[in-house]
Amino acid sequence: MKHFIIFPYKPLLLVCLFASILFACKTKEKPSQITNAIYVWNERSGYNYFSDEELNFIKVNNIQQVYCKLADVSWDETDHAYPHDINQLPGDRVLQTFINIVPCIFMENSVMLKSTKPELEYMAQKIAARIKNFDKHTKICQVDCDWSAASKDNYFFFLEKMKQHLDSTKLSVTLRLYQYKYPEKTGVPPADRVTLMLYNFNSPTVYRQENSIFDKAEASKYITGKKYALPMDFALPAFSWNVVYDHEDKFAGFLKLSGDFDKIEYLKLVKDHVYEVTADTVIDAYYLRKGYKLKFEEVNHKKLKEAYSLIDKFKNTDTFSVALFDLNYETLKKITEEDHAPLYNSILVK
């Protein structure tokens, strides 16, 4: 004889049963695995590559990856492509066991526009050899180039040749927001990863009210909701600069000047972060005439948090690095106003 169990009809019971099935089927959101990273872009010696203060910063902020510039590559009509500003890489083998060193090459777009294919292949071979000579176990290297639709064919050819000569070393390239938003125009580079640069959206050579290093409203214009074709890492700004403009608001250069600008007698504050030169003077080999403007731009703690908040809008993988550009005096002194916590804890953690 068959036995039937009859449940009393209770709407609440059915609702609870349906809800339990629904939530049981729902997959929990996977937390992101973020690697703290930083760029080193200024000149270094192979011996004592990091100062004690910098090593402490790296330790306190749990930095596991350091992007180190090897050289800049420029172009002229005589020498064609030529390397300059050649730097050493960290030579401490003990340090390399704890930190992933990423050798980086900066290449001007003119190199890609004007070089021949044989020249590009030769460069790719020489650069790859330099990277492997540093450490044959290098996990990843990076090429930084603001390529354009006109230079992409040569640039992508160069990258393909780099990959051929790198053996097992992975290749990363930097990505600007324009290249991210319009891949149909600028193409997707033949690389293993990209690092999206969340800064320098506007050129400082054009005088404007907005901060040319970082402006959240400007960055938000590039959010598309689409997933980029390559795994993406991120670079955030942690630097400042002083931009000089002449009487007609034309770009005149960058100025090395520190200290409290309000206390400098020949500078008068005319609007937020903009000072007017009140007397002819010479600073850092620049002849500044009366009436010139000096615009101080920085990325403070608040703007760094704003930059970090954009990552969720762009990310396409749960495993990525977040690097600050770059390791300098300004970065070392940046702390939270509230609790003096390590910089990465206060900015890179939600």
Secondary structure as UniProt FT lines:
FT   HELIX           11..25
FT   STRAND          33..40
FT   TURN            47..48
FT   HELIX           52..60
FT   TURN            61..62
FT   STRAND          65..76
FT   TURN            77..79
FT   STRAND          80..84
FT   HELIX           93..98
FT   STRAND          100..107
FT   HELIX           109..114
FT   HELIX           117..134
FT   TURN            136..137
FT   STRAND          140..144
FT   TURN            149..151
FT   HELIX           152..166
FT   TURN            167..168
FT   STRAND          170..175
FT   HELIX           177..181
FT   HELIX           183..186
FT   STRAND          193..197
FT   TURN            204..205
FT   HELIX           216..220
FT   TURN            221..222
FT   STRAND          232..237
FT   STRAND          240..245
FT   TURN            247..248
FT   STRAND          250..254
FT   HELIX           261..263
FT   TURN            265..266
FT   STRAND          267..271
FT   TURN            272..273
FT   STRAND          274..277
FT   STRAND          281..283
FT   TURN            284..285
FT   STRAND          286..288
FT   TURN            290..291
FT   STRAND          293..298
FT   HELIX           301..309
FT   HELIX           311..314
FT   STRAND          319..325
FT   HELIX           329..333
FT   TURN            337..339
FT   HELIX           343..347
//
